[in-house]
Amino acid sequence: RLSGAVLVGTDFTDANLRGADLSGADLSEAILWDADLSGARLTGARLGGAFLTGARYDSSTLFPEGFDPASEGMTRSDCD
């Protein structure tokens, strides 16, 4: 549970963050290359400058309002 945490610039490369509560966290400039964010809660999270290429998400991943994971290079890991 990392809701509201300040994680600016943290390296989460290849991290298993499945189901993690990152709501309201500051992930500015965090490195999330190839991280698994399936089912993670990112509502209200700050993702400015985050490196998200190859990070995986699914239909249950919750993003901040207006956030487009595909345009950030993220990969959807389910088919529904």
MOUR-V881419 format. One record per backbone hydrogen bond with DSSP energy under -0.5 kcal/mol. NH is the residue of the N-H (numbers start at 0). CO is the residue of the C=O. E is the energy in kcal/mol with one decimal. If there is no record, write none. Layout:
NH_CO_E + NH_CO_E
This chain:
1_20_-2.3 + 3_22_-1.6 + 4_1_-2.1 + 6_4_-0.8 + 6_25_-2.4 + 8_27_-2.1 + 9_6_-2.1 + 11_9_-0.8 + 11_30_-3.6 + 13_32_-2.6 + 14_11_-2.5 + 16_14_-1.0 + 16_35_-1.9 + 18_37_-2.1 + 19_16_-2.2 + 21_19_-1.0 + 21_40_-2.4 + 23_42_-1.5 + 24_21_-2.1 + 25_4_-2.7 + 26_24_-0.9 + 26_45_-2.5 + 28_47_-1.5 + 29_26_-2.3 + 30_9_-2.7 + 31_29_-0.7 + 31_50_-3.0 + 33_52_-1.3 + 34_31_-2.0 + 35_14_-2.8 + 36_34_-0.8 + 36_55_-2.9 + 39_36_-2.2 + 40_19_-2.8 + 41_39_-0.7 + 41_61_-3.3 + 44_41_-2.3 + 45_24_-2.7 + 46_44_-0.6 + 49_46_-2.3 + 50_29_-3.0 + 51_49_-0.8 + 53_72_-2.7 + 54_51_-2.3 + 55_34_-3.0 + 56_74_-2.0 + 60_57_-1.7 + 61_39_-2.7 + 62_60_-0.5 + 66_63_-2.1 + 68_66_-0.6 + 71_67_-0.7 + 71_68_-0.9 + 72_69_-1.6 + 73_68_-2.3 + 74_54_-3.0 + 76_56_-3.4
